[in-house]
């Protein structure tokens, strides 16, 4: 009977340890998910705020550049076409570099998510 009680005690102890491990693992994953979720939400909020302010600045820069170029050339239509051409050129450059931009985003995000 001593061996059976000893085995029973050892198996009870192993069950307690495994239940404790399971609970700690569950707590860890809850905290990790919370951390990743808050970092992602914070990233998107900051990106939206900064992006909208930059977009507004680009709009004002384009309008003021068009007005200045219009005064310089004495032709508002040509000034609008030049500014539009510059914006399209910038868009083409960003489109051409999209693979590098994606790689940079994946590389910087992987450091956060897989640490």
Secondary structure, DSSP 8 states (H G I E B T S, - for coil): -HHHHHHHHHHHHHHHHHHHHHHHHHHHHHHHHHHHHHHHHHHHHHHHHHHHHHHHHHHHHHHHHHHHHHHHHT-HHHHHHHHHHHHHHHHHHHHHTHHHHHHHHHHHHHHHHT-
